[in-house]
Amino acid sequence: MSQKVYTKNAPEAIGPYSQAIVSGNLVFTSGQIPLNPETGVLEGNNITEQTHRVCKNLKAVLEESGSSLQKVVKTVCFLNEMADFAEFNAVYAEYFTGKPARSCVAVKELPRGALVEVEVIAERE
């Protein structure tokens, strides 16, 4: 049986979905964009600032689910511009020190004009 995850320390879902779902020993997060959890407004004007906010949002969701960034086994990363790849990687490496498996693609557009979105699969602690 699956369990929905909710924390006020990450942005509210902007559609009909959960922040994350726990199924068995795994946590599946929805994609996080750089919304400030207190205001619901896009935070950061560049890829570096926005990636920090996304990672902080993911950390909050994972902690609420009983997991952590260190337990992430797979990430899927969406960039608005592949030209931001190096800057994104620099910030990403600060948070995902366990080097999980990853996909990273450029997309035409992200919700609310975000430059980055990341979703993860993690084990529970």
DSSP file (Angstrom, degrees, kcal/mol; ACC not computed):
  #  RESIDUE AA STRUCTURE BP1 BP2  ACC     N-H-->O    O-->H-N    N-H-->O    O-->H-N    TCO  KAPPA ALPHA  PHI   PSI    X-CA   Y-CA   Z-CA
    1    1 A M              0   0    0      0, 0.0    23,-0.6     0, 0.0     2,-0.2   0.000 360.0 360.0 360.0 138.3    0.0    0.0    0.0
    2    2 A S  E     -A   23   0A   0     21,-0.2     2,-0.4    19,-0.0    21,-0.2  -0.538 360.0-150.9 -93.9 160.7    1.3    3.4   -0.9
    3    3 A Q  E     -A   22   0A   0     19,-2.3    19,-3.0    -2,-0.2     2,-0.2  -0.997  14.2-127.6-133.5 132.7    1.3    6.5    1.4
    4    4 A K  E     -A   21   0A   0     -2,-0.4     2,-0.4    17,-0.2    17,-0.2  -0.530  21.4-144.2 -77.5 145.8    1.2   10.2    0.3
    5    5 A V  E     +A   20   0A   0     15,-2.4    14,-0.9    -2,-0.2    15,-0.8  -0.927  21.6 172.4-113.2 135.8    3.8   12.5    1.6
    6    6 A Y        +     0   0    0     -2,-0.4     2,-0.3    13,-0.1     6,-0.1  -0.988   4.1 169.1-142.4 134.2    3.2   16.2    2.6
    7    7 A T    >   -     0   0    0     -2,-0.3     3,-1.0     4,-0.1    54,-0.1  -0.996  33.3-143.7-139.1 143.1    5.4   18.8    4.2
    8    8 A K  T 3  S+     0   0    0     -2,-0.3     4,-0.1     1,-0.2    -1,-0.1   0.569  97.0  76.1 -75.8  -8.1    4.9   22.5    4.6
    9    9 A N  T 3  S+     0   0    0     51,-0.1    -1,-0.2     2,-0.1    51,-0.2   0.361  96.2  50.4 -86.0   5.7    8.6   22.8    4.2
   10   10 A A  S <  S-     0   0    0     -3,-1.0    -3,-0.1    27,-0.2    26,-0.1  -0.931 104.3 -81.0-134.0 159.7    8.3   22.3    0.4
   11   11 A P        -     0   0    0      0, 0.0    -4,-0.1     0, 0.0     3,-0.1  -0.225  47.8-104.2 -63.0 149.0    5.9   24.0   -2.0
   12   12 A E        -     0   0    0     25,-0.2     2,-0.1     1,-0.1     6,-0.1  -0.365  48.1 -91.6 -61.7 149.3    2.3   22.9   -2.3
   13   13 A A        -     0   0    0      4,-0.2    -1,-0.1     1,-0.1     6,-0.1  -0.414  28.6-149.7 -61.5 140.3    1.6   20.8   -5.4
   14   14 A I  S    S+     0   0    0     -3,-0.1    -1,-0.1    -2,-0.1    -2,-0.0   0.191  77.2  21.0 -99.8  17.0    0.5   23.1   -8.3
   15   15 A G  S    S-     0   0    0      2,-0.2     2,-2.0     0, 0.0    -2,-0.1  -0.870 111.3 -54.6-159.6-169.3   -1.7   20.3   -9.7
   16   16 A P  S    S+     0   0    0      0, 0.0     2,-0.3     0, 0.0    -2,-0.0  -0.458  98.0  90.4 -83.3  69.9   -3.5   17.1   -8.9
   17   17 A Y  S    S-     0   0    0     -2,-2.0     2,-0.2    13,-0.0    -2,-0.2  -0.954  71.4-107.8-153.3 168.2   -0.5   15.2   -7.5
   18   18 A S        -     0   0    0     -2,-0.3    12,-0.1     1,-0.1     3,-0.1  -0.636  26.5-120.1 -98.4 157.8    1.4   14.6   -4.2
   19   19 A Q  S    S-     0   0    0    -14,-0.9    11,-2.6     1,-0.3     2,-0.3   0.877  94.0 -21.3 -61.6 -36.8    4.8   15.9   -3.2
   20   20 A A  E     -AB   5  29A   0    -15,-0.8   -15,-2.4     9,-0.3     2,-0.4  -0.976  58.2-137.2-163.4 164.1    5.9   12.3   -3.0
   21   21 A I  E     -AB   4  28A   0      7,-2.1     7,-2.8    -2,-0.3     2,-0.5  -0.999  12.0-148.1-129.3 133.5    4.6    8.7   -2.6
   22   22 A V  E     +AB   3  27A   0    -19,-3.0   -19,-2.3    -2,-0.4     2,-0.4  -0.897  19.5 176.1 -99.1 127.6    6.1    6.1   -0.4
   23   23 A S  E >   -AB   2  26A   0      3,-2.6     3,-2.0    -2,-0.5     2,-0.3  -0.952  61.6 -47.3-133.2 113.0    5.7    2.6   -1.8
   24   24 A G  T 3  S-     0   0    0    -23,-0.6    -2,-0.0    -2,-0.4     0, 0.0  -0.490 123.6 -20.9  63.4-125.0    7.3   -0.2    0.2
   25   25 A N  T 3  S+     0   0    0     -2,-0.3    99,-2.2    -3,-0.1     2,-0.3   0.235 122.1  89.5 -99.5  12.1   10.9    0.9    1.0
   26   26 A L  E <   -BC  23 123A   0     -3,-2.0    -3,-2.6    97,-0.2     2,-0.5  -0.850  58.4-153.0-116.7 149.0   11.0    3.5   -1.8
   27   27 A V  E     -BC  22 122A   0     95,-3.1    95,-2.3    -2,-0.3     2,-0.6  -0.978   7.7-166.4-116.1 127.6   10.1    7.2   -2.1
   28   28 A F  E     -BC  21 121A   0     -7,-2.8    -7,-2.1    -2,-0.5     2,-0.2  -0.952  12.2-159.5-114.2 110.1    9.1    8.6   -5.4
   29   29 A T  E     -B   20   0A   0     91,-2.7    -9,-0.3    -2,-0.6     2,-0.2  -0.592  16.4-122.3 -88.0 151.2    9.1   12.4   -5.4
   30   30 A S        -     0   0    0    -11,-2.6    90,-0.2    -2,-0.2    88,-0.1  -0.479  51.7 -77.0 -74.7 161.0    7.2   14.6   -7.9
   31   31 A G        -     0   0    0     -2,-0.2     2,-0.5    88,-0.1    88,-0.3  -0.396  48.9-145.3 -61.5 135.0    9.4   17.0   -9.8
   32   32 A Q  B     -D  118   0A   0     86,-2.8    86,-1.6    -2,-0.1    22,-0.1  -0.905  13.5-169.3-105.8 129.5   10.3   20.0   -7.7
   33   33 A I        -     0   0    0     -2,-0.5     2,-2.5    84,-0.2    84,-0.1  -0.686  45.1 -86.0-106.1 168.9   10.7   23.4   -9.3
   34   34 A P  S    S+     0   0    0      0, 0.0     9,-3.5     0, 0.0     2,-0.4  -0.258  70.9 146.5 -79.6  58.2   12.3   26.3   -7.4
   35   35 A L  B     -G   42   0B   0     -2,-2.5     7,-0.2     7,-0.2    22,-0.0  -0.763  53.1-120.4 -90.3 137.5    9.2   27.6   -5.6
   36   36 A N     >  -     0   0    0      5,-2.7     4,-3.1    -2,-0.4     5,-0.3  -0.634  18.9-141.2 -71.1 127.0    9.6   29.1   -2.2
   37   37 A P  T  4 S+     0   0    0      0, 0.0   -25,-0.2     0, 0.0   -27,-0.2   0.764  97.6  49.3 -66.1 -23.9    7.5   26.9    0.2
   38   38 A E  T  4 S+     0   0    0    -29,-0.1   -28,-0.0     1,-0.1    -2,-0.0   0.856 127.1  20.8 -81.8 -35.7    6.3   29.9    2.2
   39   39 A T  T  4 S-     0   0    0      2,-0.2     3,-0.1    -3,-0.1    -1,-0.1   0.666  87.7-133.6-107.9 -20.7    5.2   32.1   -0.7
   40   40 A G     <  +     0   0    0     -4,-3.1     2,-0.3     1,-0.3    -5,-0.0   0.620  64.8 129.8  73.7  11.7    4.7   29.7   -3.6
   41   41 A V  S    S-     0   0    0     -5,-0.3    -5,-2.7     1,-0.1    -1,-0.3  -0.760  70.9 -94.7-102.5 145.4    6.6   32.1   -5.8
   42   42 A L  B     -G   35   0B   0     -2,-0.3     2,-0.5    -7,-0.2    -7,-0.2  -0.319  43.1-149.8 -55.4 133.1    9.5   31.2   -8.1
   43   43 A E        +     0   0    0     -9,-3.5    10,-0.2     7,-0.1    -1,-0.1  -0.935  51.8  26.2-115.5 130.0   12.8   31.8   -6.2
   44   44 A G        -     0   0    0     -2,-0.5     3,-0.0     1,-0.1    -2,-0.0   0.204  56.7-132.8  99.0 143.4   16.1   32.7   -7.9
   45   45 A N  S    S+     0   0    0     70,-0.0     2,-0.3    -2,-0.0    -1,-0.1   0.428  85.1  39.2-107.2  -2.2   17.0   34.5  -11.1
   46   46 A N  S  > S-     0   0    0      1,-0.1     4,-2.5     0, 0.0     5,-0.2  -0.895  90.5 -97.8-142.8 171.8   19.6   32.1  -12.4
   47   47 A I  H  > S+     0   0    0     -2,-0.3     4,-2.4     1,-0.2     5,-0.2   0.845 118.3  54.4 -62.8 -35.9   20.3   28.4  -12.6
   48   48 A T  H  > S+     0   0    0      2,-0.2     4,-2.0     1,-0.2    -1,-0.2   0.963 112.5  41.2 -63.5 -52.6   22.5   28.3   -9.5
   49   49 A E  H  > S+     0   0    0      1,-0.2     4,-1.9     2,-0.2    -2,-0.2   0.907 117.0  49.1 -62.2 -42.7   19.9   30.0   -7.2
   50   50 A Q  H  X S+     0   0    0     -4,-2.5     4,-2.4     1,-0.2    -1,-0.2   0.873 108.7  52.3 -68.4 -36.5   17.1   27.9   -8.6
   51   51 A T  H  X S+     0   0    0     -4,-2.4     4,-2.5    -5,-0.2    -1,-0.2   0.900 107.3  53.0 -67.0 -39.4   19.0   24.6   -8.3
   52   52 A H  H  X S+     0   0    0     -4,-2.0     4,-2.2     2,-0.2    -2,-0.2   0.936 110.6  47.3 -58.1 -46.1   19.7   25.4   -4.6
   53   53 A R  H  X S+     0   0    0     -4,-1.9     4,-2.4     2,-0.2    -2,-0.2   0.914 111.0  51.2 -64.0 -43.1   16.0   25.9   -4.0
   54   54 A V  H  X S+     0   0    0     -4,-2.4     4,-2.5     1,-0.2    -1,-0.2   0.933 111.4  47.8 -59.0 -46.1   15.0   22.7   -5.9
   55   55 A C  H  X S+     0   0    0     -4,-2.5     4,-2.4     1,-0.2    -1,-0.2   0.876 110.8  50.9 -65.4 -37.9   17.5   20.7   -3.8
   56   56 A K  H  X S+     0   0    0     -4,-2.2     4,-2.0     2,-0.2    -1,-0.2   0.897 110.6  49.8 -65.1 -40.0   16.3   22.2   -0.5
   57   57 A N  H  X S+     0   0    0     -4,-2.4     4,-2.1     2,-0.2    -2,-0.2   0.924 111.7  48.0 -63.8 -44.2   12.7   21.4   -1.5
   58   58 A L  H  X S+     0   0    0     -4,-2.5     4,-2.8     1,-0.2     5,-0.2   0.908 109.0  54.2 -62.4 -42.0   13.6   17.8   -2.3
   59   59 A K  H  X S+     0   0    0     -4,-2.4     4,-2.5     1,-0.2    -1,-0.2   0.917 108.8  48.9 -58.1 -44.6   15.5   17.5    1.0
   60   60 A A  H  X S+     0   0    0     -4,-2.0     4,-2.0     2,-0.2    -1,-0.2   0.911 112.5  46.9 -63.6 -44.0   12.4   18.6    2.9
   61   61 A V  H  X S+     0   0    0     -4,-2.1     4,-1.4     2,-0.2    -2,-0.2   0.925 113.7  48.4 -64.7 -44.6   10.1   16.1    1.1
   62   62 A L  H  X>S+     0   0    0     -4,-2.8     5,-3.0     1,-0.2     4,-0.6   0.915 110.6  50.5 -63.3 -43.1   12.6   13.3    1.5
   63   63 A E  H ><5S+     0   0    0     -4,-2.5     3,-1.1     1,-0.2    -1,-0.2   0.898 108.4  52.6 -62.8 -39.9   13.0   14.0    5.2
   64   64 A E  H 3<5S+     0   0    0     -4,-2.0    -1,-0.2     1,-0.2    -2,-0.2   0.829 108.8  51.5 -63.7 -30.4    9.3   14.1    5.7
   65   65 A S  H 3<5S-     0   0    0     -4,-1.4    -1,-0.2    -3,-0.2    -2,-0.2   0.533 123.8-102.3 -84.1  -6.4    9.1   10.6    4.1
   66   66 A G  T <<5S+     0   0    0     -3,-1.1    59,-2.6    -4,-0.6    -3,-0.2   0.693  91.5  94.3  90.7  21.6   11.7    9.1    6.3
   67   67 A S      < -     0   0    0     -5,-3.0    -1,-0.3    57,-0.2     2,-0.3  -0.496  55.9-148.8-125.5-164.3   14.5    9.3    3.8
   68   68 A S    >   -     0   0    0     55,-0.5     3,-1.3    -2,-0.2     4,-0.2  -0.973  37.1 -94.2-161.4 169.7   17.3   11.7    2.9
   69   69 A L  G >  S+     0   0    0     -2,-0.3     3,-1.2     1,-0.3    29,-0.2   0.814 121.6  61.4 -61.1 -29.6   19.4   13.0    0.0
   70   70 A Q  G 3  S+     0   0    0      1,-0.2    -1,-0.3    27,-0.1    26,-0.0   0.677 100.5  54.5 -71.7 -16.8   22.0   10.4    0.9
   71   71 A K  G <  S+     0   0    0     -3,-1.3    52,-2.3    52,-0.1    -1,-0.2   0.366  78.2 123.1 -97.3   3.7   19.5    7.6    0.2
   72   72 A V  E <   +E  122   0A   0     -3,-1.2    50,-0.3    50,-0.3     3,-0.1  -0.479  32.2 176.3 -69.1 131.6   18.6    8.8   -3.4
   73   73 A V  E     +     0   0A   0     48,-2.7    28,-1.8     1,-0.3     2,-0.3   0.612  65.8  19.7-108.5 -19.4   19.2    6.1   -6.0
   74   74 A K  E     -Ef 121 101A   0     47,-1.7    47,-2.4    26,-0.2     2,-0.4  -0.978  58.5-171.5-153.7 136.8   18.0    7.9   -9.1
   75   75 A T  E     -Ef 120 102A   0     26,-2.1    28,-1.8    -2,-0.3     2,-0.5  -0.951   9.7-158.2-124.4 150.4   17.4   11.4  -10.2
   76   76 A V  E     -Ef 119 103A   0     43,-2.5    43,-2.2    -2,-0.4     2,-0.4  -0.991  18.6-166.6-125.1 121.3   15.7   12.8  -13.3
   77   77 A C  E     -Ef 118 104A   0     26,-2.8    28,-2.6    -2,-0.5     2,-0.5  -0.905   8.6-164.7-117.0 134.0   16.7   16.4  -14.1
   78   78 A F  E     -Ef 117 105A   0     39,-3.1    39,-2.0    -2,-0.4     2,-0.4  -0.975   7.2-170.5-119.5 125.1   15.1   18.8  -16.5
   79   79 A L  E     -Ef 116 106A   0     26,-2.9    28,-2.7    -2,-0.5    37,-0.2  -0.911  24.1-146.2-114.2 142.4   16.9   21.9  -17.6
   80   80 A N  S    S+     0   0    0     35,-2.5     2,-0.4    -2,-0.4    -1,-0.1   0.815  95.2  23.9 -71.8 -30.4   15.3   24.7  -19.6
   81   81 A E    >   -     0   0    0     34,-0.4     3,-2.0     1,-0.1    -1,-0.3  -0.982  64.5-150.2-138.5 123.7   18.7   25.2  -21.3
   82   82 A M  G >  S+     0   0    0     -2,-0.4     3,-1.8     1,-0.3     4,-0.2   0.709  96.0  75.7 -65.3 -17.7   21.5   22.7  -21.7
   83   83 A A  G 3  S+     0   0    0      1,-0.3     3,-0.3     2,-0.1    -1,-0.3   0.712  89.0  59.6 -62.7 -19.6   23.9   25.6  -21.7
   84   84 A D  G <> S+     0   0    0     -3,-2.0     4,-2.8     1,-0.2    -1,-0.3   0.403  75.2 104.5 -86.7   1.9   23.2   25.7  -17.9
   85   85 A F  H <> S+     0   0    0     -3,-1.8     4,-2.9     1,-0.2    -1,-0.2   0.881  77.7  46.7 -55.0 -48.5   24.5   22.1  -17.5
   86   86 A A  H  > S+     0   0    0     -3,-0.3     4,-1.9    -4,-0.2    -1,-0.2   0.921 115.6  44.9 -64.2 -44.5   27.9   22.9  -15.9
   87   87 A E  H  > S+     0   0    0     -4,-0.3     4,-1.5     2,-0.2    -1,-0.2   0.906 114.2  50.0 -66.2 -40.7   26.4   25.4  -13.4
   88   88 A F  H  X S+     0   0    0     -4,-2.8     4,-2.9     1,-0.2    -2,-0.2   0.942 109.4  52.1 -59.7 -48.0   23.6   23.0  -12.5
   89   89 A N  H  X S+     0   0    0     -4,-2.9     4,-2.5    -5,-0.2    -1,-0.2   0.872 104.1  57.1 -57.2 -40.4   26.1   20.2  -12.0
   90   90 A A  H  X S+     0   0    0     -4,-1.9     4,-0.6     2,-0.2    -1,-0.2   0.916 114.3  37.2 -60.8 -44.5   28.2   22.3   -9.6
   91   91 A V  H >X S+     0   0    0     -4,-1.5     3,-1.2    -3,-0.2     4,-0.9   0.927 114.1  55.8 -73.2 -45.4   25.2   22.8   -7.3
   92   92 A Y  H >X S+     0   0    0     -4,-2.9     4,-2.8     1,-0.3     3,-1.0   0.887 102.2  57.7 -52.2 -43.8   23.8   19.3   -7.8
   93   93 A A  H 3< S+     0   0    0     -4,-2.5    -1,-0.3     1,-0.3    -2,-0.2   0.765  98.8  60.3 -63.2 -26.5   27.1   17.8   -6.7
   94   94 A E  H << S+     0   0    0     -3,-1.2    -1,-0.3    -4,-0.6     3,-0.2   0.829 116.6  30.7 -68.1 -32.0   26.9   19.7   -3.3
   95   95 A Y  H << S+     0   0    0     -3,-1.0     2,-1.0    -4,-0.9    -2,-0.2   0.829 116.7  52.8 -97.4 -39.3   23.6   17.9   -2.5
   96   96 A F    ><  +     0   0    0     -4,-2.8     3,-1.5     1,-0.2    -1,-0.2  -0.549  60.5 154.5-102.5  68.3   23.8   14.5   -4.1
   97   97 A T  T 3   +     0   0    0     -2,-1.0    -1,-0.2     1,-0.3   -27,-0.1   0.686  65.6  65.8 -71.9 -19.1   27.2   13.4   -2.7
   98   98 A G  T 3  S-     0   0    0    -29,-0.2    -1,-0.3    -3,-0.2    -2,-0.1   0.487 102.4-131.1 -80.2  -2.2   26.3    9.7   -3.1
   99   99 A K    <   -     0   0    0     -3,-1.5    -2,-0.1    -6,-0.1     3,-0.1   0.955  30.2-162.6  51.6  64.3   26.3   10.1   -6.9
  100  100 A P        -     0   0    0      0, 0.0   -26,-0.2     0, 0.0   -27,-0.1  -0.207  32.9 -80.9 -67.4 165.1   23.0    8.4   -7.7
  101  101 A A  E     -f   74   0A   0    -28,-1.8   -26,-2.1   -29,-0.0     2,-0.3  -0.345  62.2-171.1 -59.4 150.7   22.1    7.2  -11.2
  102  102 A R  E     -f   75   0A   0    -28,-0.2     2,-0.4    -3,-0.1   -26,-0.2  -1.000  30.8-162.3-153.4 146.2   20.8   10.2  -13.2
  103  103 A S  E     -f   76   0A   0    -28,-1.8   -26,-2.8    -2,-0.3     2,-0.4  -0.969  16.3-174.3-119.0 143.7   19.2   11.3  -16.4
  104  104 A C  E     +f   77   0A   0     -2,-0.4     2,-0.3   -28,-0.2   -26,-0.2  -0.955   9.8 167.4-142.4 120.5   19.4   15.0  -17.4
  105  105 A V  E     -f   78   0A   0    -28,-2.6   -26,-2.9    -2,-0.4     2,-0.4  -0.917  32.8-122.0-131.8 155.8   17.6   16.4  -20.4
  106  106 A A  E     -f   79   0A   0     -2,-0.3     2,-0.3   -28,-0.2   -26,-0.2  -0.804  31.0-167.5 -94.1 140.6   16.8   19.9  -21.8
  107  107 A V        -     0   0    0    -28,-2.7     3,-0.1    -2,-0.4   -25,-0.0  -0.848  30.4-118.4-125.1 161.9   13.1   20.6  -22.3
  108  108 A K  S    S-     0   0    0     -2,-0.3     2,-0.3     1,-0.2    -1,-0.1   0.892  90.6  -6.6 -67.2 -39.9   11.4   23.4  -24.2
  109  109 A E        -     0   0    0    -30,-0.0    -1,-0.2    -3,-0.0     6,-0.1  -0.992  57.3-152.3-158.9 148.1    9.6   24.8  -21.1
  110  110 A L    >   -     0   0    0      4,-0.4     3,-1.6    -2,-0.3     4,-0.2  -0.865  43.8 -77.6-120.5 157.4    9.1   24.2  -17.4
  111  111 A P  G >  S+     0   0    0      0, 0.0     3,-1.9     0, 0.0    -1,-0.1  -0.188 111.7   5.1 -55.7 143.4    6.1   25.2  -15.2
  112  112 A R  G 3  S-     0   0    0      1,-0.3   -70,-0.1   -79,-0.1    -3,-0.0   0.641 127.0 -68.7  59.2  19.3    6.0   28.8  -14.0
  113  113 A G  G <  S+     0   0    0     -3,-1.6    -1,-0.3     1,-0.2   -33,-0.0   0.674  83.6 166.8  77.9  16.8    9.1   29.7  -16.1
  114  114 A A    <   -     0   0    0     -3,-1.9    -4,-0.4    -4,-0.2    -1,-0.2  -0.242  35.9-148.5 -63.7 153.4   11.5   27.6  -14.0
  115  115 A L  S    S+     0   0    0      1,-0.2   -35,-2.5   -69,-0.1   -34,-0.4   0.599  79.1  25.9 -93.7 -16.1   15.0   26.9  -15.3
  116  116 A V  E     - E   0  79A   0    -37,-0.2     2,-0.3   -36,-0.1   -37,-0.2  -0.997  53.8-177.6-150.9 147.7   15.2   23.5  -13.6
  117  117 A E  E     - E   0  78A   0    -39,-2.0   -39,-3.1    -2,-0.3     2,-0.4  -0.982  10.1-173.4-143.9 139.2   13.1   20.7  -12.2
  118  118 A V  E     -DE  32  77A   0    -86,-1.6   -86,-2.8    -2,-0.3     2,-0.3  -0.999   5.5-175.4-136.7 136.6   14.3   17.5  -10.5
  119  119 A E  E     - E   0  76A   0    -43,-2.2   -43,-2.5    -2,-0.4     2,-0.3  -0.933  13.5-164.5-123.9 154.1   12.5   14.4   -9.3
  120  120 A V  E     - E   0  75A   0     -2,-0.3   -91,-2.7   -45,-0.2     2,-0.4  -0.930  21.7-147.7-137.7 159.5   14.1   11.5   -7.3
  121  121 A I  E     +CE  28  74A   0    -47,-2.4   -48,-2.7    -2,-0.3   -47,-1.7  -0.998  32.7 173.8-120.2 129.9   13.6    8.0   -6.2
  122  122 A A  E     -CE  27  72A   0    -95,-2.3   -95,-3.1    -2,-0.4   -50,-0.3  -0.945  31.3-118.1-137.1 155.5   15.1    7.2   -2.8
  123  123 A E  E     -C   26   0A   0    -52,-2.3   -55,-0.5    -2,-0.3     2,-0.3  -0.600  36.3-115.2 -83.8 153.7   15.3    4.4   -0.3
  124  124 A R              0   0    0    -99,-2.2   -57,-0.2    -2,-0.2   -58,-0.1  -0.669 360.0 360.0 -88.7 149.3   13.8    4.9    3.1
  125  125 A E              0   0    0    -59,-2.6   -58,-0.1    -2,-0.3    -1,-0.1   0.453 360.0 360.0 -78.7 360.0   16.0    4.9    6.2
